[in-house]
Amino acid sequence: MTNDDLILRTITPTTHDLGGFKVHRTLPSKPHQMVGPFIFFDQMGPAHLDIGTGIDVRPHPHINLSTVTYLFAGAIDHRDSLGTFARIEPGAVNLMTAGHGIAHSERSPSDERAHGPELSGIQTWLGMPEDKEEIDPAFEHVAKADLPVIDGHGATARIIMGSLWGQAAPTTTYAETIYADILLEPGASAPIDKGADERAVYLALGEASIDGMPMTLNTLYVLQPGVAMTLHSATGGRVMLCGGEAFRTERYVWWNFVSSRKDRIDQAKADWKAGRFALVPGDEKEFIPIPEVPLTATYP
């Protein structure tokens, strides 16, 4: 097969240096907004921050989406306006459903700051089906031990969301979703099934190829539909697989807001400016104001 037979689109990252660590963003992009329900795909780090420092993402709002946080290294304390407090560590999942509106913060735990926090992982946003966009907000933590792991021939795949290779994660999904963390030892291979409407693979760490085509680090490869493929790594690598059902209607993105309706995003802007979102218990003193020009925007 040629590369064009394998790859529908290659998305190189937009990289932001946030002081001490970098974030590589591949979704949304102008040529390709979504892969299944995935509308936002960020890799954080890898980084080792200075002693006494850490990440401090102040309270900010979301609507009409789910956020999924998954770490390779380090830890993050999550607080939200539902009163949730949850610490996420490598291999576990934090799923926050924004629904009609939620605010949350993400900060490095104090014990991590004491020795210089590590930060490495993936944060994604998933669009919601239109009939679920305005459901009640919710938070779900799924422990590492509760996510199915498939081992074979030097490859280890942890299913984060959805059903893959005959096993299913307990993580809530609102649309058909596949999401997995595939760790390849040197010389290992792993199959990529052809079942989902839309699929993509992302080389997060190390080295890998797909059907003999070398992958570039921090790059998202949107796969041709209906074609089974094989991941391989000669020297060891970590690949994320994501996708699911294709959305038939457009989603609009502005800052932290995602919706099928532009007027709903305008309302969310006004609500945040006016202080109509609930506060985050335990983190009420700070917030992120509405930006003049957001880093994430797919409509003016």
Summary of the structure (lengths in Angstrom):
residues: 300
radius of gyration: 18.6
end to end distance: 40.3
largest distance: 56.5
contacts: 1020
relative contact order: 0.20
helix: 9%
strand: 48%
